[in-house]
Each structure stands twice: as C-alpha cells, then as structure tokens.
Amino acid sequence: MQASLTEAGRIGPNAVTRLAEALGPAEAPGIFAAAGLSHRLVDPPGRMVPEAEVTALHRAARRLLGEAEAERAAREAGRLTALYLLANRIPRPLQAVLKRLPAGLAARILTGAIGRHAWTFAGSGRFRVLPGRPMRLEVAGGPIPRAGEADHPVCGYYAATFETLFRALVSPRTQVAEVACEAMGAPACVFELRW
C-alpha cells in the first residue's frame, strides 16, 4: 500500500517517543542531541513527525551506540510501539475476535489492518504482504534503512513491532526475522513470519 499523499514524508510519533523510552534517560539525550532533536525530549510529539527525524535518530544511535546496542534499542522501541497500539489503537473487540480465529485467518485480517495504516510507520514508503508461505511483509522506502548502509539487517523496530502484535493477536509462538534489508542493498526490507 502506497503512503497517503497527505501524509507522505511523515510518520507516527511512536517512532520517536518509544525510541526515547527504549534508550532511557542515560542514552536518549545524547542520541537526540546528535540527531538535532533535543526538543523532542522536552516536548514529545503527539502528532505525525517528518520521517527524516526517524532516519536521523537511527543514524545517531548506530553511530554513537554501535550496531548491537542500537539494534537492541530499536527492537525495544518496536515492542513498546506494539504494546501502545494494543492498549490504545486496536479495538478490544477486534483483539478478542482475532485471538479466537485460526492463526492463518487472524494473520490475514491483521495484515489487512496494518496495510490500511501503513502510512503511519512507512511514511513515504510502501508496505505490502508478499504471497506465499511463510508469510512475508515488505516495507520499501521506509525511513529506518536510510540511516546508512550496513552488512546486516537494521530494521529491528519493524520486526519487533510485527512480532509483538502477531504474538498477541495471532499466535504466541510467532517469530519474525528480517530476511532482506535496504541498508544491505536489497530493493526492500522483507520480514518473514513463522508461527
């Protein structure tokens, strides 16, 4: 699904606020300052933010923390984002229905909902569900891999968000792995889901 024209180049505030939480008070000030975004710690965004801010934060985290610690923080931010969505954005009746359905059907319904709201996390990028088994989700042109080239996948934020949502609503055994990443030269970031 292509990003909405009215929201192109913007992304939901969770990509900023949850990363601040994941970094914690010891690391967040330095990372946000290096990204030129100290004001976001003083006045956390409550609305869509320019996707360039997300790219800048991930670039600063990778540079200052190193790849492994930046990935840990990104994954924690993704987990926190999913928990926020479960608590505040996904209606409780829908959650109850999804949990009772067979996993395959619940996954199709959930990915349909994710696709309708992809502009909130993909910005000007594109989200789609790839055909075949296992289920694969694709984010092309998203803001995170723009943070710089890497020799490994860098989109732990997306992987952890998907994994937490699917564990809560589809199957608690869900495992998500990023099997292709634009930061490594792939045409899109691809996430493989198994349950």
Secondary structure, 3 states (H helix, E strand, C coil): CECCCCCCCEECCHHHHHHHHHHHHHHHHHHHHHCCCHHHHHCCCCCCEEHHHHHHHHHHHHHHHCHHHHHHHHHHHHHHHHHHHHHHCCCHHHHHHHHHCCHHHHHHHHHHHHHHCCHHHHCCCEEEEECCCCEEEEEECCCCHHHCCCCCCCCHHHHHHHHHHHHHHCCCCCEEEEEECHHHCCCCEEEEEEC
